[in-house]
Amino acid sequence: LLEWLQKRRLVAHNVKFDTWMTLAGTRHWPGVDLEPNVVWDSAIGQKVLDPIDLIRLKDTAVRLGLDDGHEADSAEVLANWVKKAKLGKNIGTKTNPRYDLVPWSVMEPYARIDARLCLLLTLLQMERFEAGEGAIHRFRWQMELFRALYKMERRGIGFDADACLATAVEVRQEIANLAAQLPWTPPTLAGAKTYFFETRGISPIKTTEKRGDPQLDDETRTYLMGLEVPGAAEYDQMVRLENADNRWYTGWPTRIGPDGRLRTSFRQTQVKSGRMSVERVQLHAVPKDGTLAEGIPSVRQFFRPKPGYALWNCDLSQAELRAAAYEAGCQLMLKMLAEGADMHGLTTLEIFGIAPDHPDFKIKRDVSKRLNFGGIFLIGPKRFQDTLAKEANLHWPLSQVEQVVYRWRDMYPEYKWAYDKWMDLAERKGWIPLVGGEPSYFGPRDFHNSAWNRRIQGSLAAFLAKWLIMVERHYPGTQLLTVHDSIVLELPLCSESELVEWKGNDVEMVPPIAAEVARLGAEGATRMFNIEMKV
């Protein structure tokens, strides 16, 4: 089958998944790379042609009259077969479905249905593009983005699993130390609920819908710490470390490939704003040093280049602030950006009334930095309180958070005007234009008050996609990863004499390819957003 497919032009629905599976092969047969054979992704085609509709193959086929919808759901039928076959413990579960064990006599009808529907949908999309229903150039651009993302995933990024697992031991020891300090035993969630809501008699602020049981989530733990309940701070830190261990320190090493590389999976068509999200390994949310516990290093220090190479991160600096300041016409922020002023420091001075020589300046400047990036999208006090708790381990009472949020809005009033302007446009038209002119539509499940956020973040996402495509065209094989507004490169080590000067926020000496990638990003973003962008 794979040899036959290698001689054909291929179409698929969510083609990146299929190319990964055929590349991986099976227990008995090695895989092949079919990406060069791919000519059409019908999921991408649907996203371009019908942007507010669901793009799942079955739903789309029924909606467009390609299928009557009477066939039983294949996943349900196959899952039932595996369950009834009783093939062994944990086989047939959601995380281990093992459809490969289903005999062809059961599998064939559903394989035929999906292949037929995908081909019919592709032919219909080709007719619709030919008739001018959609912009074919957007489809081609998205297909080129698929190829760039697929190649980045294939490369992966080096990761030191042994060092990470050694740190996991330290994390678990710190968890044990915190558990020993708790005023209840055993140190479980059930024990914590009993202690806080029964022994201490504290009324829960959140309960489950069905049974009305008290919840002990991030928000509730922040509330308990605000009340200074004994054990609340220790329990919160313990939960944070347990999550970090499961997610990163123990979790990531188990997902490394045999080549020592860690791979995320990019979701190209699932985020309304246009920004890419990732799954499998969350490489868009890597904690910084000092955000978990004193002495516990961040997992970001375990990324490794292959021998003879180095990792470089080309980051579009303050991209959201710069784009939003220009679009909103925020004169104060534009002035600070033009002068190269310490915007976060000046915000700290204005809101908190403290100068750089104050002992709390560093902490308050970090708060101001987070407030600047959230405030441009009119972040609310409650959400900003949650952000401080999760990302900075700061647990401020809501009244204090409200003060700083509303002082920020008074300092930069233009963002409220921009927020209202774009929300009104989305309500009236049902869509808004991104900065580059591409339309962004609002469906029945979308909130119009996200229009200003979408104008900025969606436009940056559109630019980032173009940047990734340009880098893959000009410097194939170099980019490994993208994190929001940055591209991670793996480049050969070079001598000091080969380095060239790059002027971003500071002057750096970098490899020539890194400088060229940065130039493509800075010049392209500056042209698109009409404000100087720096990498």
N, C-alpha and C positions, 0 to 999 in steps of 0.2 A: 504493500500500500504506500509506504513512504517513498519508495523508488518511483512509483507511478505518479505520486503527487509532485515530485521534484521536476517532472516534465510538463506540468500544467500551470496555467495562470489561476490563482486561487482567490476566492472570496470567503469571508467568514463574518460572523456577528460577534464583535469583541475579539478581533483577530489576534491581539497581543497574547491573550490567554492561550489560544490554540497553537500559536507558534512556540510558546514556552513548553506546552505539553508534548508537541511533536519533537522538540529539541531534547527534552528530557528522556524520551523513549520509554521503554518498559523494563520489567525484570529480565526479559528474554531478548529484546532487540534494542540496539543502540539508536538514539534519535538522530534526526537530521535538522538542519536549519532551513526552514521554508520561508523565512522572511523575504528573500529576494524574489520569490514567486508570487507574493501577495500583491494584488492589484486593487482590492476594494475591501473596506470594512463597513458593513451595513449598519452597525451601531453608530459609527461616526456619521454616516450618511443621514441617519435619522436625526441626529443631534443638530445637523446643519439645516435640514429641510423642515423639521417639525420640532423646534427647540423647547416648546413647553409641554410636549407629550412624553409619556413614559416610553423608553426605548427598548424595553425587554422584547426579545424576538416574538414570543407567543402573543403578548399583548398587542404589539404593533401589527402583526399579521392579521389578527382578528379585527382590529380597528380599521385596517385598510381593505378588508374583504378578501384577503389572500387565504384565509383559513376560517372554517366555520366554528372553530372552538370546541368541537364535540369530542376530540380525542382526549383521553385521560391524561392528566399531568404526568409527564414522564418521570420526573424526580420521585413523585409519590409511588408510582407503580414499581420503579426499580428499588426504592427503599423498602417497600413491603416485601419484595421478593427476597432481598438480602436478609431481612428479619426472619421470615418464615424458614429460610434455608438453614438457620442456626449454625453459622459457619465458625463461630468461636466468640470468646469474650471480647467485648468492645468493637466487634465488627458489625457494621450497619448503623453505627451512631452518626450523628451530624458531623463530627470531626473526623470520622474514619468510615465514610460511606461504602468504599470498596465496590464501586459499580463495575470495576474490571473483572470481578468474579461472576457477574451476571452472564448467563449463556447467551450466545448470539441469537438464538431463537426468541428470547425475550427482548433483547436489546434492539434488534434490527428495525422493527417498525418505528421506534422513536428516533433512531439515528437517521432513518430515511425522511421522517417528517421534518426534522430540524434542517437537514441539508436542503430539502426541497423548498421549505419556507425561506431560508436564507437566500437561495438563488432567485426565487420569485421576487423577494423584496429588493435585491440588488438590481435586477432588471427594471423594476418599477422606478427605483431611484434614478437610474440612468436616464429613463424616459423623462422624469420630472426635471432633472437638471438640464436635459436637452431642450425642454420646453421653457426654460427660463424661470422655473419655480424657486430655485435656490441658487446661491452663488457658488459655482463650481470651483472658483479659486480658493474659497474657504475650505472646501472639502479636501482639495489637493494639499493645502497647507497643513491641515490636521493629519493627513496621511503621512506627510513628511515628519511631523512631530511624533507620530506613532513610531516611526523607524528610529528616530533619535532616542526616544525613551526605551525602546526595546534593546537597543545596543548598549545604553547606559546600564540597564538592568543586567545584561549579560556580563558586563565587566565587573560589576560589584565594587566593593571597597574593602581593602584589607582590614582585618580586625584581630587583635591579640586576645584570643579566647582564654588562654591560660592566665594571663594577668587579670583579666576581667573576673574569672572564677575565683582567683585568689582574693580579690577585693570583695567578692560575694561572701566569703567566709568572715571578713571583717564586718560587713553589713549585718550579717546574722548574729554576730557577737554583740553588736550595738543594740540590735533588737532585743536580745536576751537581757542585756543590761537595763534597758528601758522597762521591759516586762517585770523585772524584779523590783522596780520602784513603784509599780502600780498598787493602789490601795485595795485591790481585789484580786482574787484568784478563782479559776485560771484566767490568764490574760487573753480571753477570747472576746468576740463581738457580743455574744450573749451575756457574758459576765460584765462587760462594760455597760450594756443597757440596764442590767439589773442594778448596778452600782449607781449610775447617774439618775435614772428615772424612778427607782424604787427606794434604794437606800438613802440617797441624797434628796429624794422627793422633788426633783426638778421637772417641770412640765415640758414635754417634748414640743419643739417648734414645728416638726414635720412628722406625719404618720403615713403608713401605707394605705392605699385606697380601699382594699378589700377588707382587711381585718383591723385596721386602725392601730397596728403595731408601731411603736416609736422608731424613727429612723435616726441613724447615727452617721450621716454623710459628712462631707467636707464643711458644708454650711453649718450643720449642727455642732461639729467639733469647734469651729471658729466661735460660735455663740457661747459654748461652754468655757472656752478659754477667756472670752471677754468677761465672763462672770468670775473668773479666777477659781474655778472649781478644782480642788486638789486632784491630781492625776490626769486632768484634761490635756495639759501641754505634753506630758510624757506619752499619753496614749496617741495623740495626734502625730507626734514624731515617729512613734512605733509604726503606725499605719502607713505613713509616708515612706518609711524605709522598707516595709514589707512590699508595698506596691513597686518601689524602685527595684527591689531584688527580683520580683517576679517578672517585671517588664524588661529590665536591662541586665543586671549583673548575672542572673542565672538564665534569664530568658534569651538574650541575644546569642550567647555562645551555642545554644542548642539549634540555632537557625543558620549557622555558618555552613557554607558549602565545603566539599572536600578539598577545594583549592584555598581554603582559609579566607574566603571573601564573604562579606555580608551583603545581602541583596534585599532592597525594598521593592515594592510593586506599585508603579504609578497608576492612578486612576484618572484617565484623561477626560471622561465624559460625565462625571457624576457630581461635580460641584457647580451649583447654580451661578456663582460669581464668575466662573471660568478658571479659577485657581485650581491647580492640581492638588489632589490629596494622595496619600500613600496608605498601603496596607501591608500586612505580613510583618514587616519590621518598620517601626515608626521612626524613620530617620529625619522627619521634619520637626521633631521635638526632642532634641538632645539636651539634657540639663547642663548648665554651666557649673563650674567648680564653686563650692560653698553654698549651694542651694539645698543640699540634703542634710548634712550633718558635718560638724567640724572634724577634719581628718579623713573624711570619705571622699576620694577623688571622683570626679565626673567620668562617665563612660566615654566622653569625647576624647579623653587622652589615650584610649586604646586603639584608635584608628591608626592603621599602618600603611605606608606605601610599599609597593613591591621593591625588592632589592635594586639599587641603582636609580631610584626615583624619589620624588618628593611630592607631597600634596600641597596644592595651592587653592585658596578660596577667593574667588572673584566676587565681591559683594557690592551690589548696587546700593551705595550708602544712603541711608535716610530716604529711601525711595518714596515711601508713603507720605512722609512729611513734606517732601519737596513737591510731589505731584498734587497733594491736597492743598498746600499753601497757595500754589498757583491757581488751581481750579476755584478755590474759595475766595481768592483775592485777599488773603490775610496779610495786611501790610506789615504788621509787627514781625510775624514769622518770616516773611519774605526778606525783610531788612536784616534779620539775624542770620539767615542763610547766606545772603549776599556778602555779609561782612565776615562770615566764618566764625561768628560768635558761638560761645558755649550756650546753646539754646536751653539745654536741660538745667544748666547752672543758673541761668537768668530766670527760668521758670521757678526754680527752687527759691531764689531770692525774693521773687514777687509773691509767691504763694505762702511760703513758710517764714519769710523774713529773716533768713539766716545766710551768712556769707561763707565762702570757702574755708575760713579759719575756724568755723564752729565745729565742735566734736561730732555733731549729728549730720553734718553736711553730706557726707558720702551716702548715708542711708537715705536721706531725704532727696538727694539728687537722683538716686535710683528710682525712688517713687515718682519723681517728676518726669523722668524719662519714660516710665511706663504710662504715666498720665498723658504725656504728649502724644504717644502713639495710639492710646485709646481715646483720648479726648477729641482728636480730629474726626472721629466717627461718632461723637457724642455718647461715649460709654456712660452708663448710669452708675450711681453710687453703689448699688448692691452688687452689680457685676464687677465693679472695680475692687470692691472689698474682697470678692472671691478671687480675683486675679492676684491681689497682694498676698493672700493666704497661700495660694497654690504655687505661684512662681517666685515669690520673694520670702516666703515663710514669715510674713508680717501679719499680725492679727489685730487690726484696728477696729474699734467700735464704729458702727454705721454713722453715728453723728459726726465723728471726726472725718470719715471718708466723704460724707456729704459736703462738708466745708471746703475741702480741697477741690472736689469736682466742680462745684459751682463757682469757686474763685477762678479756676482755670477757664471756665466758659465766659466769665466776665473779662478775662484777660485777652481771649481770642474770640470775639463775638461773631466773626464772619462764618465760623463753621456751622452755627445754628441756622444762619440764613441759607447756606449751601444745602444743608440737610433738608430744610423745608422745600427749597426750590426743586431738588431732584425727586423728592417724594411726590410732590404735586405733579411733576411731569409723568412719572410712572403711573400714577392713578389715572391721569387723563388719557395717556396714549397706550398704556400696557407694555411699553418698552422704553428703554433709554439708549442713546448712542454712547459707546465707549469713546475714549479719547481718539483712537485711530479711525473712528467712524463705524466700526462693527456694531450691529444692534445687539442688545441684551434684553431678552424678553421676560415678562413676569406672568407666570401661570396662576391657576386658581389656588395653588398651595403656597404661593410666594407672597412675602410681605413687602408692600410698597415702601415701608420705612427703611428698607435695606438698600434703596436706590443709590444714595450718596456713597455708601460703602462699596457698592458694586461698580459705580462709576470709576472709583480710584483703584480698588483691588482687581476688578475685572480688566481694567486697562493695563495694569502692571502685569497681570497674568498673560495677556495677549502679547505684550512686549517680550516677556521672558521666553515664551514659546518661540518667538522669532529669533531671539538671541541663541537659544539652544540649537535651533536649526542651522543658523549661520556658523556656529562653532563646529557642529558635526560636518558641515560642508567643507569648511576651510582647514580644520584640524581634527580629522577623524581619529577616533581611538583615544582621545585625551580626556573627555569629560566623563565623570563617574556618577555625579549626583547633582541634583538641584534642591536647594532648601529655600523656598519662597523667592527671595530676590537675589540669590547667589548661585554660582556654578562652581563645583569642586572639580579641579583638574588633577591628573596624575602625570607629571612631566619628568623627563630624564634629568638627573643631576647635571649641573653644568659648572664650569669653573667661574671664578669671580670675574675674570676678564670678559666672559660671555654675557654677564648680566647687563640689563639695560635699565635706565631710569624710568620710573612710572610716577606721575604726580596725581595721586588721588587726594584724600584728605591730608596725607603726609607724602613725603617723597620716599619711595622705596626702590631698591634694586631687585629686579625680578627677571626670570627667564624671558626671552623674546616672545615665546608663544603666549605666556601669561599676559604680557603687555599688550599683545595684539587682541587677545580675548577681551581684556579690559577696555581697550579702545573701541572695539565693536559695540560693547555694552554701553559705555559712556556716551559715545557719539550718537548711537541709535536712540537711546532714551532721551537725550537732550533734544533731538529733532522731534521726537514724538510728543513730548510733554511741554515743550517750549520753555523749559527752565533748565539751568545747568544741572546735569546729573553727574555724580562722581562714582567711580568704582575703586 
